[in-house]
Amino acid sequence: MSELPPNDSEQPDPLDSFDEIIAAETDRDPDLAVIEAGSRTLRTQGGPPQADVPARPEDPEVDRALREVEAELATRWGETKLEPSVSRIAALMDVLGEPQRSYPSIHITGTNGKTSTARMVEALLGAFELRTGRYTSPHVQSITERISLDGAPISAERFVETYRDIKPYVEMVDSQQEYRLSFFEVLTGMAYAAFADAPVDVAVVEVGMGGSWDATNVIDGDVAVVTPIDLDHTDRLGETTAEIAAEKAGIVKQDATVILAQQPVDAAQVLLKRSVDVNATVAREGLEFGVLARQVAVGGQLLTLRGLGGEYPEVYLPLHGAHQAHNAAVALAAVEAFFGVGAQRPEPLDLDTVRKAFAAVSSPGRLEVVRRSPTVVLDAAHNPAGARATAEAIGEAFQFSRLIGVVGVSADKNVRGLLEAFEPVFAEVVVTQNTSHRAMDADALAGIAVEVFGEERVQVEPRLPDALEAAITLAEEEGEFAGGGVLVTGSVITVGEARLLLGRG
């Protein structure tokens, strides 16, 4: 493990091995000649520190007002109850004066990595002195996390004020629609209104689910980003990655620039066909941009990235895992595309500014260390693909001699697939449940866990505080210096509640 890359003149040039690296990291056909026949591609020839997760407001009156807003929002359809249409959010935008059209935007969809990528994009734009608005979901601890200005969540006061400002218009739309605006639709309206009021120079917007009929899709993103697509929300988006890609491709608008992370072949075909249909310009990870080299470093990793404008060496990223390196490559390409690199301008972005931005990135709840002796790590992986990435990353970044899992999941997820991904790295697993109504019952989760891990490796603690205590005790059994650790995972909600219990927030 090293903080700096080897400074050895005999080291091979990363560019010389770019093709080999890409060949090793993707199993898709890079040509897809038929689909790409009519497409254009991007390739040049030739931020502010992130705030932590906010705690509850210290002012009792502000806290009371925020709780009132949260209670009102909770009376609406939750994020898992959907009527696939943008008619309600479009009506709200209309009565608000189309605030989402007052600034350019970068729109991000995909299955995994959306929030981390959005935070990286935000950091890069901020480092280049643009005022940013970021809208992401779900939140780890505080609902105010979802709407950020200048790299930090908006204050509770501003959140309440924004809600009260648009509330009369929300009620007007409610009265005219078959269904009331949902929780997510109202929050989306709040974000777009807050960004216009700020005003921001650019909005970074993460879809909630899918793309075509997602509430965020009333924007026309100048840059559309698609992070890796895998199977999740199959009951709503489709049972194959191609079907899911068809929904997510809806964010690709006429003449936009599309940044594609590495994708399954069938998903790539769908996304490229959509790009051809709307005359979008495409940049693909592994072809126009990618990760040239990476090595584990203290607190993160050191990267050499290939962007649309050239090479960016010695970029320190304080996040763990190969998946975060790929997210960084995607984020860099998105910001390059936003600034016209590879199209209007051949030169790359300023290297020192890029390095400064990435060094300031944080992503709470994504392989986040919240305690030492024993080390407790939080990660919000909630589907098999995310769990596989986390399992690989934790083995690379941490030298645990014995890792104990604390797992609490939502009942509508592929629970067996998630547990199977973690089985090789967990010595034992403590199954639990969070306080959400969506949480799978701990005993039901235990039944699946026993089938995957065997009865002797499974412990059941329905209350999360008890589960954390049990896991920490198990990790400590080998002694203070033996290298035991705890990974809390399975759900953003589980991670958020654990974060609070462990004193972060």
N, C-alpha and C positions, 0 to 999 in steps of 0.2 A: 504494500500500500504506500502511496507516495503523494505528497502535496504538489509536486512539480513533475513535468514529464522529463524523461531522460534527455540530457543535453549532449548528445553524442553524434558526431558528424557521420558515423557509420550507420546510424539508424536509417531505415528506408524511408523515402518520401511517401507520406500518406496518399498523395495523389497517384503514385505508381501502383498502389494496391487497391485503389478505389473499386475497380471492377470485381476483384476477388472478395472484398468485404461485402459488397452488395450481393454477390452470388451466394455468399454464405448466409446472408441474413434474410433472404426472401425466396419463397418457393413458387412465386408466380411467374408466368410467362411475361417477360418485359416488353414484348412487341405488341401483342394484341392487335395485329396489323389491320384486321378488318374494321374493328371499332375505331381505331385511331386514324383511319384513312383521311377523314375530313377535319381532324382536330389540329389546333396549333399548340405548340409547347413553348414553355419559357426556359431559356437557359442562356446566360451571357456567353457570347463568343469572346473570346479574348480572356435605466429606469429608476424609478424611485424605490427606496426600500419598502417592502410590503408590511402592512400593519398586521398584527396578530388578530386572532378571533376576538371580537369585542365581548366584554362581560355585560351583565345587566347594568342599566343606568344607575349611578349612585344617587341621583336626585329622586326622591320618592315620587314626586309629582310626574316627572318624566317617565319613570318606570310604570306608574299607574296608567299614564296615557298610552304607552307602548303596549301594555297588556290589554287595554281596551281595543286597540287596533288589531292585535293578534286574535283576540276573541271574536271580533267581527269577521275577520278573514276566515276563521275556523268554521264559521257557519256556512261557508261556500263549499262547493265540490272540492274535494282534495285532489292532489296531483295524480292520483291513480284512477280517478273517475273522469273519463273523457268522452266528449262528443266531437268526433273528428271534423272540425270546421274552424275557419278563421273569421267567420261572419261576425261573431260577437266582438272579438278584439278589433276587427276592422271598423265596426260601428263606434267603438270607444275611441279609436284613433281619429275618426272623422269628427266627433263632437269636441275632441281636444285640440283640433286644428292640425292634425298630422305631425305631431312632434318628432316622430321617428324619421322624418324626411329632412330635418334641419341639420343633420351631420352625417358624414360618411360612416360606414360600419364594416367590421370584420365579423362574419357570421360563422359559428363553429358548431358542427354536428359530429356524430360518430358514436361508438359504443363506449369506449374507455378513453380516458385521458383528456376529456374536454376541458375540465376545470383547470387542471395543471397547465394545459396549453394556453388557455385564456389568460391565466395569470402571467405566463411568460410573455405573451403578446403585449399585455398591458405594461409590463415592466420595460420592454423594449421601446414601445411608443413613448412612454413617460421619460425614458432616458434621452430621447431625441426631442424633448421639450414640447411634446404635445399634451394637451389636457385630455385625459381619458375618462370614459365611463365604462364600467364593466358590470355585466349582468350574468350571474351564474346560479346554478342550483344543483342539488339542494344545499341548505346551509348545514354547517357542522354544529354550531351552538346557537347563534343568534340570527334571527330572520333578517337583521340589517346587513349581514354579510353579503346578501344576494345582490345588493346595489352598491357599487363602489365608485367613488370619484377620486381622481388623482392617486390611485393606488391604495386607497383606504376605504373601508366600509363607511357609508354615510352615518352620521350621528343619529341616535335615537330620536332626537328632536326633529331633525330634518326628515326622517322616515315618517314620523307622525304627521308633520306638516304636509308632506307630499300626499299622503293618504287623504288627509282632510281636504286638500285642494281638489283632488279628482273625484272625491266621493259623490258629489251631486251629479256628476256626469256618469259615473258608474251606475247610480240608481236610475238615471234616465235611460240608459241602455238596457238595464235589467227589465224595465217596464215595457220595453218594446220587443224583447226577444222571447223565444219559446223557453229558453233556459237562462237562468242568471249567469253572469260572468263567474268563472271559476276562481278559486284561490290563485292559481298560477296566472290566469289572464289579468286579474287585478294587479298583481305584482309586476307583470310585464308592462302594463300601462303606467304604473308608478315609475318604473325604471326609465321608460322612454320619455316621460314627462320630466323627471329629474335631470336627465341628460340634456334636454333642451333648455331647461331653466338654468343650468350651470353657467354658461353652456359648455359643452365638450367639443373638442376638435375631432374626436373619433370615438365611436362606441365599439366595444368588444362584447359580443353577445353569444352566449351559449344556449343552444336549444334545450328545451325541457325534455322532449321525447320526439323521436322521429325527425320531421323536417317539414314536409309539405303542409300539414295542418297544425303544426306547432304554433302556439300563440306568438312566438317571437318572429314568425315568418311574414310579418307585415312590413319588415324592412327589406330593402334591396341591397344586400351586402356587396360592396365593391370587391371584396375578397371573400370567397367561400372556402372554409376549411373542413375537411373530412378526416377525422382521426380514425384509427383502425375500427373496422366494423366486425362485430361478432354477434353471437346469438344472445339476445336479451330482450325482454318485453315481447317475446314471440307471440303472445296472445293478441297483441295490438299491432305489431309491426310486420309480422310475417315469420314463417318457420324456416326460412333459408336466408343466408347472408345476401343473396341477390334480391329477395323480396324486401328485406330491411333496407338495403341500399336504395331501392326504388323510392321508399319514403324519404330517406335522408337526402336524396338527390334533389328534392324539392327546394332546397335553399340555394341551388345554383341558378342564378338569374342571367338574363340576357346580357352578353358581352362582359360578364364578370371574369375574374381570375380565380381559378380553382386550385387549391393546394391539397394534394392527395397524399395522405400517409400510405404506407404499404397496406394493401388490401388483399383479401381472398380474390381469386381470379374472377369468380362470378360477380362479386360486388364491384370490382374494377371495371368490368365490362359495362355494367349498368351506369356507373358514374361517368365513364367516358362517353357513352352514347348520349347521356343527358347534356354533357358539355358540348358535344358536336351539335346537338339540336338547337342550343341557345347561343351558339357561336362563342362559347367561353374559352378562354386561354387556360391551358392546363400545365401544372408543374407537378411531377410525380417523384415521391421519395424513392431513391434507388436509381433514378435516371437523371433528373434535373437537379436534385439536391439530396443530401443524406448525411449520415454520420460516418466520417472518415476513420476516426480513431477515438477510443475512450479508455480511460484507466481509472481505477478506484483511487480516490483521494480522501484525505481527512474530511469528514463531514459531507462528502458528496462524490463528485467525479470530475475529471478533467477531460475536455472534449476537443476534438478538431472537427469542425462542421464544414460541410461543403454547401454553400448557399447558391442562390441564383446568380450572384455576382462574383463568386470565387470562394477562396478558402478562408476560414476563420479559425486560426489555431489557438491553443491554450485558453480555452473558454472554461472557466470554473463554474460548475453548476452545483449548488448546495442541496441537491436532491439525489436520492439513491435509485439505482436500477437502470438497466438498459432501456426500459420503456420510457423513462424520463429523458434519456438522451435523444430518443426518437421524437418525443414531444418537443424537445428543444429545437431539433432540426426543422420540424413542421412550423413551429412558431417563428423561427428566424425567416423561413421562406415566405410566410404570410406577411411579415412586416416588410421584407424586401419587396414583395409584390405590391404592397400598399404604396410604397415610395417609388414604384416604377422601375426597380432594379431588374434587369433582364429584359426590359421592354424599352422604356424611354431612356434609361441610363445604363451604361455598361459597368460602371465602377461599383464595388461593394459598399456596404454601409461602413461607417467608421468603426474600426476594430476595437479601439479602447472603449467606445460608448457601448458596443455590444457586450464586451466583457463586463463592464460595470453593471449593465442591466441584468445579465444572467446571474452575476454574483449576489444580487439583491433579491432573487426570487425566493419565495416561500410557498408552500402548499400544505396548509394545516390538514392533518388527518391522512396524509399520504406518506407512509413510512416515517412518521414523525416520532422522535424520541421525546417522551414526556417524563421519564424517571430513570435514575441510575441505581445500581446495586439493589436488586437486579434491574437490568435495563427493561423498560416497558416501551414498546413501539405500538403506535396506532396506525392502522391502514384501512381505508374505506372500501377495499375490494368487496364487491357484492355479486359478482358473476364468475363463472369458471375462467374466462380469459383474464380478468383482472386478478384473480387468485393465482393463476399460473405465473403472471408477471411479478406479483408480490413475493411468491415463494422463491422464485429465482433470484430476485433482488436482495431479499433478506439473507440468503445464503452467501451472496457475494459481498454485501456491505458489512455484515456482522459475523463475528466468529463465535456464535453461540455453541457451547458444547451440548446444551439441552434446551430446546425451545418449547414452551408451553403455549398453546393457543387458547384464547378466549373468543368464542364465536357466538354471535347473536345475529339472526338473519330475519329478513322479511319473508312471509309465508309464500309470496308469489314468485320467488326466485328459484333458480336451478340449484337447490341446496346440495343435492348429492354431488353434482359436478364441482361445486365450490369446495366441498369437504375432500373430495378425491384429489383436487389440486394441492391441498395443504397436507394431505396424509404423509407424503415423504419427508416433510420438514418438521412436523409436530411430534415430539416425543409423547405428549399427552394433550388432550383437549378438554377444556371446561366449557360445556355448552350452557347458554343462558338466554335471556331475552331482554330486549329493551322495553321502554314504556309505551311505544307506539302501538296503536290498534292493529297495525299491519304485521307486528312481530309474530314469528312462529313460536308456538308454545315450546318451552324448553324441553318438556318430556317428548314431544313429537320430534324435535330436532335430535334429541338423544337417541331415539330409535334408529334414525338414519345414520347418526355418527357411529353407533355400535356396529352397524353393518360395514362401515368403511374402515374404522380403526380397530375394532375388537373391543369387547366389553372392558377389558383391563386397562385400556387407555382412555376411557371416557369417564368424566365426572360431570354431574348435573348440579347446577346452582341456579335456580330460576331468577334470583335477584342479582343484578349486575354487580352491586358492591360486594356481595359474597363471592361471586365468580372471580372478581379481580383479586380479592384477598386469597382465595384458594390457589389461583394461578401463581401469585407471587410467592406463596408458601412453597409450592412445588418447585419453583425455579430456585429457591434458596436452599433446597435440600442438599445440593452438591457443595454448599459452602460459599462464603463471600466471594472468593476469587476463582470459582470454578467455571464461570461463564454461562450460567443459566439466564434465560431471557423469556419475556412474555410478549406475544403479539396479539393485540385486540383487533378483531376484524369481523367482516360479514355484512356490515351495514354502515352507512354514514351516520345513522341515528345512534347505533351502538357506540361508534367511535366518539361522537359528540358527547354522549352521556358519560362515557369513560373519561373523556378529557376534563369534564367538569369535576368528576369524582377525584381525579388525580391532581386537582388544583391548577389546571390550565384554563383560566377564564372565569 
